[in-house]
Amino acid sequence: MKGLGHTMSEETNDQPTTQELTTGDTAELSPKERIRQLEELLAAKEQEAKDNWDKLLRERADLENYRKRASREKEELLNYGIKSLVEEVLPVVDNLERALEHASEEGLPALVEGVKMTHTLLQTALKKFGVCAVDGNCGTLFDPAFHQAMSQVETADQPSNTIVQEFQRGYLLKERLIRPSMVSVAKNP
């Protein structure tokens, strides 16, 4: 029989509530039975407290993991958020470099000087944001992580698996490859 303090929202279990233990229903119990009931109630409350503590610790761990993940994502965005901009600007750099390669100093020195200055300004701006060129110079050892082989050239002048010619320069954003260098690789005859 439940005491007067029992409501519909309370869980129905065999454990007496604190209010039940203080009502007249427990007056008929012997002191030993009353102590046993109180010990059972205390054990139930201790288990509930332990369960709540475990839930709190799990929630805290979840929150800390979320904070760490958000921090990593923010750092990624700050470091590599300009990747699409860099990919759009690199063809401009390529065209400026091609113009400089094919320009003659005798023809239009002012135009050549202007293209050189524009190229230098653009390279400086890219470096400011962590963009640097991949080494694809002649004689450099071919590295498939940074170079893309467009052809192989049989030659005795260069050791095998070294770069003979760079067709298009590759670039890194911080330490991440944006575009590999397109190169021609030496192979022994």
mmCIF file of the C-alpha atoms, coordinates in Angstrom:
data_MODEL
# 
_entry.id   MODEL 
# 
loop_
_atom_site.group_PDB 
_atom_site.id 
_atom_site.type_symbol 
_atom_site.label_atom_id 
_atom_site.label_alt_id 
_atom_site.label_comp_id 
_atom_site.label_asym_id 
_atom_site.label_entity_id 
_atom_site.label_seq_id 
_atom_site.pdbx_PDB_ins_code 
_atom_site.Cartn_x 
_atom_site.Cartn_y 
_atom_site.Cartn_z 
_atom_site.occupancy 
_atom_site.B_iso_or_equiv 
_atom_site.pdbx_formal_charge 
_atom_site.auth_seq_id 
_atom_site.auth_comp_id 
_atom_site.auth_asym_id 
_atom_site.auth_atom_id 
_atom_site.pdbx_PDB_model_num 
ATOM 1   C CA . MET A 1 1   ? 0.000  0.000  0.000   1.00 0.00 ? 1   MET A CA 1 
ATOM 2   C CA . LYS A 1 2   ? 1.396  3.376  -1.012  1.00 0.00 ? 2   LYS A CA 1 
ATOM 3   C CA . GLY A 1 3   ? 1.524  6.355  1.296   1.00 0.00 ? 3   GLY A CA 1 
ATOM 4   C CA . LEU A 1 4   ? -0.367 9.597  0.915   1.00 0.00 ? 4   LEU A CA 1 
ATOM 5   C CA . GLY A 1 5   ? 2.573  11.369 -0.752  1.00 0.00 ? 5   GLY A CA 1 
ATOM 6   C CA . HIS A 1 6   ? 2.662  9.164  -3.868  1.00 0.00 ? 6   HIS A CA 1 
ATOM 7   C CA . THR A 1 7   ? 1.831  10.874 -7.155  1.00 0.00 ? 7   THR A CA 1 
ATOM 8   C CA . MET A 1 8   ? 1.252  9.518  -10.661 1.00 0.00 ? 8   MET A CA 1 
ATOM 9   C CA . SER A 1 9   ? 4.500  10.981 -12.040 1.00 0.00 ? 9   SER A CA 1 
ATOM 10  C CA . GLU A 1 10  ? 6.716  9.044  -9.638  1.00 0.00 ? 10  GLU A CA 1 
ATOM 11  C CA . GLU A 1 11  ? 8.185  5.789  -10.839 1.00 0.00 ? 11  GLU A CA 1 
ATOM 12  C CA . THR A 1 12  ? 6.453  2.730  -9.503  1.00 0.00 ? 12  THR A CA 1 
ATOM 13  C CA . ASN A 1 13  ? 8.998  0.447  -7.910  1.00 0.00 ? 13  ASN A CA 1 
ATOM 14  C CA . ASP A 1 14  ? 9.203  -1.713 -4.844  1.00 0.00 ? 14  ASP A CA 1 
ATOM 15  C CA . GLN A 1 15  ? 11.394 0.790  -3.002  1.00 0.00 ? 15  GLN A CA 1 
ATOM 16  C CA . PRO A 1 16  ? 9.543  2.969  -0.517  1.00 0.00 ? 16  PRO A CA 1 
ATOM 17  C CA . THR A 1 17  ? 9.934  6.698  -0.952  1.00 0.00 ? 17  THR A CA 1 
ATOM 18  C CA . THR A 1 18  ? 11.084 9.035  1.779   1.00 0.00 ? 18  THR A CA 1 
ATOM 19  C CA . GLN A 1 19  ? 7.554  10.324 2.155   1.00 0.00 ? 19  GLN A CA 1 
ATOM 20  C CA . GLU A 1 20  ? 6.176  6.817  2.513   1.00 0.00 ? 20  GLU A CA 1 
ATOM 21  C CA . LEU A 1 21  ? 8.647  6.087  5.283   1.00 0.00 ? 21  LEU A CA 1 
ATOM 22  C CA . THR A 1 22  ? 7.466  9.115  7.226   1.00 0.00 ? 22  THR A CA 1 
ATOM 23  C CA . THR A 1 23  ? 3.729  8.383  6.909   1.00 0.00 ? 23  THR A CA 1 
ATOM 24  C CA . GLY A 1 24  ? 1.603  6.245  9.176   1.00 0.00 ? 24  GLY A CA 1 
ATOM 25  C CA . ASP A 1 25  ? 2.108  3.073  7.059   1.00 0.00 ? 25  ASP A CA 1 
ATOM 26  C CA . THR A 1 26  ? 5.553  2.596  8.525   1.00 0.00 ? 26  THR A CA 1 
ATOM 27  C CA . ALA A 1 27  ? 4.374  3.023  12.104  1.00 0.00 ? 27  ALA A CA 1 
ATOM 28  C CA . GLU A 1 28  ? 3.494  -0.685 12.182  1.00 0.00 ? 28  GLU A CA 1 
ATOM 29  C CA . LEU A 1 29  ? 7.060  -1.674 11.182  1.00 0.00 ? 29  LEU A CA 1 
ATOM 30  C CA . SER A 1 30  ? 9.572  -2.758 13.746  1.00 0.00 ? 30  SER A CA 1 
ATOM 31  C CA . PRO A 1 31  ? 12.707 -0.610 14.107  1.00 0.00 ? 31  PRO A CA 1 
ATOM 32  C CA . LYS A 1 32  ? 14.793 -3.277 12.310  1.00 0.00 ? 32  LYS A CA 1 
ATOM 33  C CA . GLU A 1 33  ? 12.413 -3.337 9.342   1.00 0.00 ? 33  GLU A CA 1 
ATOM 34  C CA . ARG A 1 34  ? 12.348 0.442  9.245   1.00 0.00 ? 34  ARG A CA 1 
ATOM 35  C CA . ILE A 1 35  ? 16.194 0.545  9.272   1.00 0.00 ? 35  ILE A CA 1 
ATOM 36  C CA . ARG A 1 36  ? 16.271 -2.063 6.474   1.00 0.00 ? 36  ARG A CA 1 
ATOM 37  C CA . GLN A 1 37  ? 13.840 0.030  4.409   1.00 0.00 ? 37  GLN A CA 1 
ATOM 38  C CA . LEU A 1 38  ? 15.891 3.169  5.026   1.00 0.00 ? 38  LEU A CA 1 
ATOM 39  C CA . GLU A 1 39  ? 19.100 1.341  4.029   1.00 0.00 ? 39  GLU A CA 1 
ATOM 40  C CA . GLU A 1 40  ? 17.435 0.130  0.813   1.00 0.00 ? 40  GLU A CA 1 
ATOM 41  C CA . LEU A 1 41  ? 16.266 3.648  0.082   1.00 0.00 ? 41  LEU A CA 1 
ATOM 42  C CA . LEU A 1 42  ? 19.763 5.012  0.767   1.00 0.00 ? 42  LEU A CA 1 
ATOM 43  C CA . ALA A 1 43  ? 21.333 2.378  -1.510  1.00 0.00 ? 43  ALA A CA 1 
ATOM 44  C CA . ALA A 1 44  ? 18.861 3.285  -4.282  1.00 0.00 ? 44  ALA A CA 1 
ATOM 45  C CA . LYS A 1 45  ? 19.644 6.990  -3.901  1.00 0.00 ? 45  LYS A CA 1 
ATOM 46  C CA . GLU A 1 46  ? 23.402 6.288  -3.893  1.00 0.00 ? 46  GLU A CA 1 
ATOM 47  C CA . GLN A 1 47  ? 23.022 4.293  -7.132  1.00 0.00 ? 47  GLN A CA 1 
ATOM 48  C CA . GLU A 1 48  ? 20.989 7.107  -8.665  1.00 0.00 ? 48  GLU A CA 1 
ATOM 49  C CA . ALA A 1 49  ? 23.670 9.630  -7.635  1.00 0.00 ? 49  ALA A CA 1 
ATOM 50  C CA . LYS A 1 50  ? 26.371 7.393  -9.132  1.00 0.00 ? 50  LYS A CA 1 
ATOM 51  C CA . ASP A 1 51  ? 24.419 7.066  -12.388 1.00 0.00 ? 51  ASP A CA 1 
ATOM 52  C CA . ASN A 1 52  ? 23.932 10.828 -12.554 1.00 0.00 ? 52  ASN A CA 1 
ATOM 53  C CA . TRP A 1 53  ? 27.660 11.388 -11.915 1.00 0.00 ? 53  TRP A CA 1 
ATOM 54  C CA . ASP A 1 54  ? 28.532 8.988  -14.748 1.00 0.00 ? 54  ASP A CA 1 
ATOM 55  C CA . LYS A 1 55  ? 26.140 10.834 -17.069 1.00 0.00 ? 55  LYS A CA 1 
ATOM 56  C CA . LEU A 1 56  ? 27.734 14.147 -16.107 1.00 0.00 ? 56  LEU A CA 1 
ATOM 57  C CA . LEU A 1 57  ? 31.235 12.823 -16.829 1.00 0.00 ? 57  LEU A CA 1 
ATOM 58  C CA . ARG A 1 58  ? 30.148 11.468 -20.228 1.00 0.00 ? 58  ARG A CA 1 
ATOM 59  C CA . GLU A 1 59  ? 28.501 14.769 -21.132 1.00 0.00 ? 59  GLU A CA 1 
ATOM 60  C CA . ARG A 1 60  ? 31.626 16.674 -20.117 1.00 0.00 ? 60  ARG A CA 1 
ATOM 61  C CA . ALA A 1 61  ? 33.797 14.375 -22.244 1.00 0.00 ? 61  ALA A CA 1 
ATOM 62  C CA . ASP A 1 62  ? 31.440 14.832 -25.207 1.00 0.00 ? 62  ASP A CA 1 
ATOM 63  C CA . LEU A 1 63  ? 31.581 18.600 -24.786 1.00 0.00 ? 63  LEU A CA 1 
ATOM 64  C CA . GLU A 1 64  ? 35.382 18.583 -24.594 1.00 0.00 ? 64  GLU A CA 1 
ATOM 65  C CA . ASN A 1 65  ? 35.590 16.404 -27.738 1.00 0.00 ? 65  ASN A CA 1 
ATOM 66  C CA . TYR A 1 66  ? 33.245 18.809 -29.522 1.00 0.00 ? 66  TYR A CA 1 
ATOM 67  C CA . ARG A 1 67  ? 35.410 21.781 -28.523 1.00 0.00 ? 67  ARG A CA 1 
ATOM 68  C CA . LYS A 1 68  ? 38.570 20.058 -29.772 1.00 0.00 ? 68  LYS A CA 1 
ATOM 69  C CA . ARG A 1 69  ? 36.898 19.089 -33.066 1.00 0.00 ? 69  ARG A CA 1 
ATOM 70  C CA . ALA A 1 70  ? 35.570 22.623 -33.577 1.00 0.00 ? 70  ALA A CA 1 
ATOM 71  C CA . SER A 1 71  ? 39.019 24.040 -32.850 1.00 0.00 ? 71  SER A CA 1 
ATOM 72  C CA . ARG A 1 72  ? 40.643 21.675 -35.391 1.00 0.00 ? 72  ARG A CA 1 
ATOM 73  C CA . GLU A 1 73  ? 38.035 22.562 -38.019 1.00 0.00 ? 73  GLU A CA 1 
ATOM 74  C CA . LYS A 1 74  ? 38.553 26.274 -37.389 1.00 0.00 ? 74  LYS A CA 1 
ATOM 75  C CA . GLU A 1 75  ? 42.318 25.883 -37.731 1.00 0.00 ? 75  GLU A CA 1 
ATOM 76  C CA . GLU A 1 76  ? 41.850 23.909 -40.973 1.00 0.00 ? 76  GLU A CA 1 
ATOM 77  C CA . LEU A 1 77  ? 39.597 26.642 -42.323 1.00 0.00 ? 77  LEU A CA 1 
ATOM 78  C CA . LEU A 1 78  ? 42.081 29.360 -41.408 1.00 0.00 ? 78  LEU A CA 1 
ATOM 79  C CA . ASN A 1 79  ? 45.018 27.466 -42.884 1.00 0.00 ? 79  ASN A CA 1 
ATOM 80  C CA . TYR A 1 80  ? 43.439 26.113 -46.045 1.00 0.00 ? 80  TYR A CA 1 
ATOM 81  C CA . GLY A 1 81  ? 40.323 28.249 -46.589 1.00 0.00 ? 81  GLY A CA 1 
ATOM 82  C CA . ILE A 1 82  ? 41.989 30.179 -49.409 1.00 0.00 ? 82  ILE A CA 1 
ATOM 83  C CA . LYS A 1 83  ? 42.717 27.039 -51.438 1.00 0.00 ? 83  LYS A CA 1 
ATOM 84  C CA . SER A 1 84  ? 40.106 27.785 -54.100 1.00 0.00 ? 84  SER A CA 1 
ATOM 85  C CA . LEU A 1 85  ? 41.390 31.362 -54.473 1.00 0.00 ? 85  LEU A CA 1 
ATOM 86  C CA . VAL A 1 86  ? 44.944 30.106 -54.901 1.00 0.00 ? 86  VAL A CA 1 
ATOM 87  C CA . GLU A 1 87  ? 43.805 27.582 -57.508 1.00 0.00 ? 87  GLU A CA 1 
ATOM 88  C CA . GLU A 1 88  ? 42.197 30.421 -59.493 1.00 0.00 ? 88  GLU A CA 1 
ATOM 89  C CA . VAL A 1 89  ? 45.291 32.673 -59.242 1.00 0.00 ? 89  VAL A CA 1 
ATOM 90  C CA . LEU A 1 90  ? 47.890 30.054 -60.216 1.00 0.00 ? 90  LEU A CA 1 
ATOM 91  C CA . PRO A 1 91  ? 47.013 30.067 -63.950 1.00 0.00 ? 91  PRO A CA 1 
ATOM 92  C CA . VAL A 1 92  ? 47.646 33.840 -63.937 1.00 0.00 ? 92  VAL A CA 1 
ATOM 93  C CA . VAL A 1 93  ? 51.096 33.209 -62.450 1.00 0.00 ? 93  VAL A CA 1 
ATOM 94  C CA . ASP A 1 94  ? 51.723 30.540 -65.105 1.00 0.00 ? 94  ASP A CA 1 
ATOM 95  C CA . ASN A 1 95  ? 50.782 32.903 -67.923 1.00 0.00 ? 95  ASN A CA 1 
ATOM 96  C CA . LEU A 1 96  ? 52.995 35.656 -66.531 1.00 0.00 ? 96  LEU A CA 1 
ATOM 97  C CA . GLU A 1 97  ? 55.913 33.211 -66.350 1.00 0.00 ? 97  GLU A CA 1 
ATOM 98  C CA . ARG A 1 98  ? 55.295 32.081 -69.930 1.00 0.00 ? 98  ARG A CA 1 
ATOM 99  C CA . ALA A 1 99  ? 55.149 35.699 -71.080 1.00 0.00 ? 99  ALA A CA 1 
ATOM 100 C CA . LEU A 1 100 ? 58.467 36.370 -69.369 1.00 0.00 ? 100 LEU A CA 1 
ATOM 101 C CA . GLU A 1 101 ? 60.072 33.292 -70.962 1.00 0.00 ? 101 GLU A CA 1 
ATOM 102 C CA . HIS A 1 102 ? 59.021 34.324 -74.468 1.00 0.00 ? 102 HIS A CA 1 
ATOM 103 C CA . ALA A 1 103 ? 59.483 38.070 -74.163 1.00 0.00 ? 103 ALA A CA 1 
ATOM 104 C CA . SER A 1 104 ? 62.539 39.619 -75.720 1.00 0.00 ? 104 SER A CA 1 
ATOM 105 C CA . GLU A 1 105 ? 64.339 42.454 -74.031 1.00 0.00 ? 105 GLU A CA 1 
ATOM 106 C CA . GLU A 1 106 ? 64.951 44.180 -77.379 1.00 0.00 ? 106 GLU A CA 1 
ATOM 107 C CA . GLY A 1 107 ? 61.272 44.360 -78.338 1.00 0.00 ? 107 GLY A CA 1 
ATOM 108 C CA . LEU A 1 108 ? 59.404 46.167 -75.602 1.00 0.00 ? 108 LEU A CA 1 
ATOM 109 C CA . PRO A 1 109 ? 61.532 46.669 -72.484 1.00 0.00 ? 109 PRO A CA 1 
ATOM 110 C CA . ALA A 1 110 ? 58.835 48.627 -70.653 1.00 0.00 ? 110 ALA A CA 1 
ATOM 111 C CA . LEU A 1 111 ? 56.286 45.852 -71.211 1.00 0.00 ? 111 LEU A CA 1 
ATOM 112 C CA . VAL A 1 112 ? 58.743 43.187 -70.074 1.00 0.00 ? 112 VAL A CA 1 
ATOM 113 C CA . GLU A 1 113 ? 59.576 45.211 -66.965 1.00 0.00 ? 113 GLU A CA 1 
ATOM 114 C CA . GLY A 1 114 ? 55.854 45.655 -66.175 1.00 0.00 ? 114 GLY A CA 1 
ATOM 115 C CA . VAL A 1 115 ? 55.182 41.930 -66.504 1.00 0.00 ? 115 VAL A CA 1 
ATOM 116 C CA . LYS A 1 116 ? 58.194 41.190 -64.252 1.00 0.00 ? 116 LYS A CA 1 
ATOM 117 C CA . MET A 1 117 ? 56.930 43.599 -61.602 1.00 0.00 ? 117 MET A CA 1 
ATOM 118 C CA . THR A 1 118 ? 53.412 42.139 -61.753 1.00 0.00 ? 118 THR A CA 1 
ATOM 119 C CA . HIS A 1 119 ? 54.810 38.625 -61.454 1.00 0.00 ? 119 HIS A CA 1 
ATOM 120 C CA . THR A 1 120 ? 56.951 39.610 -58.452 1.00 0.00 ? 120 THR A CA 1 
ATOM 121 C CA . LEU A 1 121 ? 54.016 41.300 -56.696 1.00 0.00 ? 121 LEU A CA 1 
ATOM 122 C CA . LEU A 1 122 ? 51.809 38.271 -57.250 1.00 0.00 ? 122 LEU A CA 1 
ATOM 123 C CA . GLN A 1 123 ? 54.494 35.862 -55.985 1.00 0.00 ? 123 GLN A CA 1 
ATOM 124 C CA . THR A 1 124 ? 54.998 38.033 -52.877 1.00 0.00 ? 124 THR A CA 1 
ATOM 125 C CA . ALA A 1 125 ? 51.256 38.080 -52.162 1.00 0.00 ? 125 ALA A CA 1 
ATOM 126 C CA . LEU A 1 126 ? 51.050 34.299 -52.511 1.00 0.00 ? 126 LEU A CA 1 
ATOM 127 C CA . LYS A 1 127 ? 54.024 33.778 -50.173 1.00 0.00 ? 127 LYS A CA 1 
ATOM 128 C CA . LYS A 1 128 ? 52.338 35.993 -47.593 1.00 0.00 ? 128 LYS A CA 1 
ATOM 129 C CA . PHE A 1 129 ? 49.483 33.464 -47.450 1.00 0.00 ? 129 PHE A CA 1 
ATOM 130 C CA . GLY A 1 130 ? 51.778 30.419 -47.263 1.00 0.00 ? 130 GLY A CA 1 
ATOM 131 C CA . VAL A 1 131 ? 51.907 29.477 -50.946 1.00 0.00 ? 131 VAL A CA 1 
ATOM 132 C CA . CYS A 1 132 ? 55.299 28.322 -52.218 1.00 0.00 ? 132 CYS A CA 1 
ATOM 133 C CA . ALA A 1 133 ? 56.546 26.615 -55.361 1.00 0.00 ? 133 ALA A CA 1 
ATOM 134 C CA . VAL A 1 134 ? 57.472 22.934 -55.535 1.00 0.00 ? 134 VAL A CA 1 
ATOM 135 C CA . ASP A 1 135 ? 61.095 22.382 -56.539 1.00 0.00 ? 135 ASP A CA 1 
ATOM 136 C CA . GLY A 1 136 ? 60.918 21.032 -60.083 1.00 0.00 ? 136 GLY A CA 1 
ATOM 137 C CA . ASN A 1 137 ? 64.262 22.311 -61.320 1.00 0.00 ? 137 ASN A CA 1 
ATOM 138 C CA . CYS A 1 138 ? 66.395 20.363 -63.732 1.00 0.00 ? 138 CYS A CA 1 
ATOM 139 C CA . GLY A 1 139 ? 68.450 17.700 -61.934 1.00 0.00 ? 139 GLY A CA 1 
ATOM 140 C CA . THR A 1 140 ? 66.063 17.417 -58.969 1.00 0.00 ? 140 THR A CA 1 
ATOM 141 C CA . LEU A 1 141 ? 65.091 13.865 -58.027 1.00 0.00 ? 141 LEU A CA 1 
ATOM 142 C CA . PHE A 1 142 ? 61.554 12.969 -59.179 1.00 0.00 ? 142 PHE A CA 1 
ATOM 143 C CA . ASP A 1 143 ? 59.089 12.639 -56.248 1.00 0.00 ? 143 ASP A CA 1 
ATOM 144 C CA . PRO A 1 144 ? 55.609 11.347 -57.184 1.00 0.00 ? 144 PRO A CA 1 
ATOM 145 C CA . ALA A 1 145 ? 54.150 13.113 -54.125 1.00 0.00 ? 145 ALA A CA 1 
ATOM 146 C CA . PHE A 1 146 ? 55.067 16.511 -55.624 1.00 0.00 ? 146 PHE A CA 1 
ATOM 147 C CA . HIS A 1 147 ? 55.696 15.881 -59.349 1.00 0.00 ? 147 HIS A CA 1 
ATOM 148 C CA . GLN A 1 148 ? 53.582 14.545 -62.176 1.00 0.00 ? 148 GLN A CA 1 
ATOM 149 C CA . ALA A 1 149 ? 55.603 12.871 -64.945 1.00 0.00 ? 149 ALA A CA 1 
ATOM 150 C CA . MET A 1 150 ? 54.356 13.948 -68.362 1.00 0.00 ? 150 MET A CA 1 
ATOM 151 C CA . SER A 1 151 ? 57.042 12.119 -70.310 1.00 0.00 ? 151 SER A CA 1 
ATOM 152 C CA . GLN A 1 152 ? 60.279 10.175 -70.028 1.00 0.00 ? 152 GLN A CA 1 
ATOM 153 C CA . VAL A 1 153 ? 63.385 11.186 -71.923 1.00 0.00 ? 153 VAL A CA 1 
ATOM 154 C CA . GLU A 1 154 ? 66.254 8.822  -72.643 1.00 0.00 ? 154 GLU A CA 1 
ATOM 155 C CA . THR A 1 155 ? 69.447 10.657 -71.794 1.00 0.00 ? 155 THR A CA 1 
ATOM 156 C CA . ALA A 1 156 ? 72.920 9.853  -70.555 1.00 0.00 ? 156 ALA A CA 1 
ATOM 157 C CA . ASP A 1 157 ? 73.418 13.449 -69.315 1.00 0.00 ? 157 ASP A CA 1 
ATOM 158 C CA . GLN A 1 158 ? 71.159 13.022 -66.260 1.00 0.00 ? 158 GLN A CA 1 
ATOM 159 C CA . PRO A 1 159 ? 70.869 10.167 -63.769 1.00 0.00 ? 159 PRO A CA 1 
ATOM 160 C CA . SER A 1 160 ? 67.749 8.032  -64.070 1.00 0.00 ? 160 SER A CA 1 
ATOM 161 C CA . ASN A 1 161 ? 64.605 9.291  -62.290 1.00 0.00 ? 161 ASN A CA 1 
ATOM 162 C CA . THR A 1 162 ? 65.685 12.954 -62.232 1.00 0.00 ? 162 THR A CA 1 
ATOM 163 C CA . ILE A 1 163 ? 63.786 15.897 -63.696 1.00 0.00 ? 163 ILE A CA 1 
ATOM 164 C CA . VAL A 1 164 ? 64.921 16.988 -67.153 1.00 0.00 ? 164 VAL A CA 1 
ATOM 165 C CA . GLN A 1 165 ? 62.366 19.732 -67.799 1.00 0.00 ? 165 GLN A CA 1 
ATOM 166 C CA . GLU A 1 166 ? 59.532 21.405 -65.896 1.00 0.00 ? 166 GLU A CA 1 
ATOM 167 C CA . PHE A 1 167 ? 56.455 22.188 -68.014 1.00 0.00 ? 167 PHE A CA 1 
ATOM 168 C CA . GLN A 1 168 ? 54.325 23.713 -65.271 1.00 0.00 ? 168 GLN A CA 1 
ATOM 169 C CA . ARG A 1 169 ? 55.366 24.664 -61.736 1.00 0.00 ? 169 ARG A CA 1 
ATOM 170 C CA . GLY A 1 170 ? 53.670 22.971 -58.795 1.00 0.00 ? 170 GLY A CA 1 
ATOM 171 C CA . TYR A 1 171 ? 52.585 24.762 -55.608 1.00 0.00 ? 171 TYR A CA 1 
ATOM 172 C CA . LEU A 1 172 ? 52.076 24.026 -51.916 1.00 0.00 ? 172 LEU A CA 1 
ATOM 173 C CA . LEU A 1 173 ? 49.667 25.834 -49.591 1.00 0.00 ? 173 LEU A CA 1 
ATOM 174 C CA . LYS A 1 174 ? 51.416 25.726 -46.213 1.00 0.00 ? 174 LYS A CA 1 
ATOM 175 C CA . GLU A 1 175 ? 52.497 22.068 -46.402 1.00 0.00 ? 175 GLU A CA 1 
ATOM 176 C CA . ARG A 1 176 ? 49.622 20.737 -48.500 1.00 0.00 ? 176 ARG A CA 1 
ATOM 177 C CA . LEU A 1 177 ? 50.034 20.126 -52.229 1.00 0.00 ? 177 LEU A CA 1 
ATOM 178 C CA . ILE A 1 178 ? 47.743 22.345 -54.316 1.00 0.00 ? 178 ILE A CA 1 
ATOM 179 C CA . ARG A 1 179 ? 49.070 21.306 -57.698 1.00 0.00 ? 179 ARG A CA 1 
ATOM 180 C CA . PRO A 1 180 ? 51.961 18.976 -58.654 1.00 0.00 ? 180 PRO A CA 1 
ATOM 181 C CA . SER A 1 181 ? 54.766 20.087 -60.956 1.00 0.00 ? 181 SER A CA 1 
ATOM 182 C CA . MET A 1 182 ? 54.373 18.723 -64.474 1.00 0.00 ? 182 MET A CA 1 
ATOM 183 C CA . VAL A 1 183 ? 57.785 17.447 -65.497 1.00 0.00 ? 183 VAL A CA 1 
ATOM 184 C CA . SER A 1 184 ? 59.748 15.345 -67.914 1.00 0.00 ? 184 SER A CA 1 
ATOM 185 C CA . VAL A 1 185 ? 61.842 12.610 -66.255 1.00 0.00 ? 185 VAL A CA 1 
ATOM 186 C CA . ALA A 1 186 ? 65.173 11.155 -67.356 1.00 0.00 ? 186 ALA A CA 1 
ATOM 187 C CA . LYS A 1 187 ? 65.632 7.473  -67.991 1.00 0.00 ? 187 LYS A CA 1 
ATOM 188 C CA . ASN A 1 188 ? 68.840 5.688  -68.880 1.00 0.00 ? 188 ASN A CA 1 
ATOM 189 C CA . PRO A 1 189 ? 69.168 4.626  -72.527 1.00 0.00 ? 189 PRO A CA 1 
# 
